[in-house]
Amino acid sequence: MESTNQSNRNNGAAIKAHLVKIIQENSLLAEAIDYHYFGELIRNINKASAIFLIASGRSGFAMRSVAMRLMHLGLRVYFVGETTTPAIQKGDLLWAASGSGTTSTIVKAAQKAKQVGARVIAMTTNVSSSLAGLADVHMLIPAAEKKDHNGAKSIQYAGSLFEQAVLLLGDAIFTELWKLYGTPAEELWKRHANME
Ligand SMILES: O=C([C@H](O)CO)[C@H](O)[C@H](O)COP(=O)(O)O
């Protein structure tokens, strides 16, 4: 029978191999994205009175991280669904992330944003989705959608690759904005939560 030590070594080696593959998938995805519309996102962020971020589930965790970084930059940013998030208005921006592009709360939020005259920018894996159709700007992330169970686009479960891309792209977008604003890291840090 396999010893516990041998079994730990086998599991550890397998986990390392999965991690390497996950990083490779993210690198390949980074090459496959058409970045043309990301400039539009930067322009829309810069002219928005307030920026509203929305995403559900794991995509939501990633977008909450992006919202924190926009707050560090001094932007007026809200995450949709929080009790203190106000009404979206004309002149505001809704930045939505949904791998499927069909999650109902997100589609409804995009409809509301359009109704009041706010701009909508969407990240999805599906150019034919309702959310992509509603968006003023659609940023296609050609990752696996959460119900793509055939493993062709990713070895990972469900929408994991998309959700990772939201976090990584969010950090890349933040880095570009930070570079453009030229604010020292110490200034940004003063805005970080001091009641953690
Ligand atoms: O949490 C999620 C699920 O585990 C799929 O990997 C999704 O992020 C959540 O279901 C929202 O879906 P999308 O709007 O399609 O991103």
The ligand as an ORCA input file, in Angstrom:
! r2SCAN-3c Opt
* xyz 0 1
  O     -19.693     31.647     -9.543
  C     -19.809     31.327    -10.694
  C     -19.778     29.872    -11.074
  O     -19.046     29.153    -10.091
  C     -19.240     29.540    -12.444
  O     -17.832     29.261    -12.435
  C     -20.116     32.397    -11.714
  O     -19.209     33.454    -11.567
  C     -21.552     32.879    -11.477
  O     -22.423     31.795    -11.662
  C     -21.918     34.024    -12.425
  O     -21.919     33.555    -13.754
  P     -21.587     34.489    -14.960
  O     -22.513     35.690    -14.850
  O     -21.880     33.663    -16.170
  O     -20.139     34.910    -14.863
*
